[in-house]
Amino acid sequence: MMKDMASSSLEDLCLHINMKISNIKKCLLLRDIGKDDPRKPVLRKIQNDVILVHDLLNKMENEVKQQEKQKDSLKEMQKAAEREQKEAQHLLEHIPRYLPKPQSCNTVPTVKHKGQTKSVEPNTEKKPAKEKKVIKEAALITTEEFASVPAYLKGRITYDQINAVVQEINKAVLGKYKILYQPLKSMSAPVRNLYHRFIEEETKDTKGLFFIVEDDIKEFTHLKLDKRFHSILSILRHCHRLREIRGLGLIRYVIC
């Protein structure tokens, strides 16, 4: 049995040595082929193809890296878009009924009333544009302002109720000052009576200000001048939308 094992080991060693010899012969053969002039063009072509394949592999590797970077960037963009979509959906589901807007002013052309003297105008070919007067309005209350109102002022009054009153107050201001800027000759008797009342209610303290009184609210709106209304006026004073000027038995609500 020991003899068989020795024989097998010797055969394996011979096989290994023969494989090495065969590999050496192949190397010598390939070396000799490089010296063979007819085969040189084929070898050069193979060499060029190997170089081209190597360059192509490098380009493919760079492209794969770029694709991976782009994939990572797209993932970040997807996450950001999902966050923005959630925020937009939240805003869509919680849109307040009244959105805050910049303080607006309505304009009406200035018209000279009967008895007013005309100013001296330069002698030009074109008539100057008519001067326009602005009517100041109160801005709506923002949600941040509403949150800052003390609880004892708010009570059970809601955000929407406050801004509904602001809109009605603006309606009364517009109604009053549009009449004040009309020419007297174009007014009907009832409107002329309102005009004279407006003039009588003005004082030196209201010069250049826009204000209304409770009679104006009754005239131009359907608001009820009840306890809740006066509570809302307190909130509007707190938020600097209105202030009061008292005198001659009247409370004048001035637009801030």
Secondary structure, DSSP 8 states (H G I E B T S, - for coil): -HHHHHHHHHHHHHHHHHHHHHHHHHHHHHHHHHT-GGGHHHHHHHHHHHHHHHHHHHHHHHHHHHHHHHHHHHHHHHHHHHHHHHHHHHHHHT--SS------EEEEE----TT---------SS-----EEEEE------HHHHHHS-HHHHTT--HHHHHHHHHHHHHHHHHHHHHHTS-GGG--HHHHHHHHHHHHH--GGGTT--EE-HHHHHHH-----SHHHHHHHHHHHHTTSEEEEEETTEEEEEE-
